């Protein structure tokens, strides 16, 4: 049923929980996981301002999603990771739809402080626009 799972991550506690659910789904349905981290314009600018080299920028981005990568490594699930650039909601939807995933797993809220007041705008956009089922984890 859920053979190809797209896991959207941003390093937040909710995305760590989403990773745990993705692993459970992959184990149950003998599926694979593709974890995607989307760098938006604001994050990219901040990264450039606070780093002196491209290597340092990449290192900080990998560090942000390190706990998720560790969970995936420990799970023995087959997985891939992708760092994409663009507006997170739209980029995740395009990636999911173009590659025909069976489901998307995403945290209900991310690292954006505004999202603590409402259902995360990224998860909301993905749920509305993805062509496959979306599991929102809180």
ABEGO torsion letter per residue (X at the ends): XBABBBBBBAGBAAAAAAAAAAAAAAAAAGBBBBBBBBBBAAAAAAAAAABABAAAAAAAAAAAAAAAAAAAAAAGBBBBBBBBBEBAAAAAAAAAAAAGBABBBBBABBABAAAAABBBAAAAAAAAABABBBBBBX
